[in-house]
């Protein structure tokens, strides 16, 4: 039961952060929105380090720094998608790419997936299709820039 509550809480926080990110991306420039996001995240990480602790190593610092740079680039792309929209069309692309990357890496490295993993992928694809609104003629369309930013954000 605790795991379900934690998962629900994580989903609520992710949804709220995406909502506020969309607002800030439309009202501020991308650099300001990203800097604010990472400033708040840094405070959370520092509190977490004080509570949990950890061991420092050169490899961990190197991969942490690389991951941080890539995360900033992904977040800039994500905020760019939020700013130019339409999110109802671009969000499913981001979700699909986010789902495809780990599966692709798993297939390339020969790790493979269990039957339950393949069922989860099938359910994720169905959910993405069900949550995607049908296109309306003359309304929203995906620009090449929006599609490129959505793919970069998903990766």
Helices and strands as residue ranges (DSSP letters): H 2-27, H 30-52, H 58-84, H 87-108, H 115-131, H 144-154
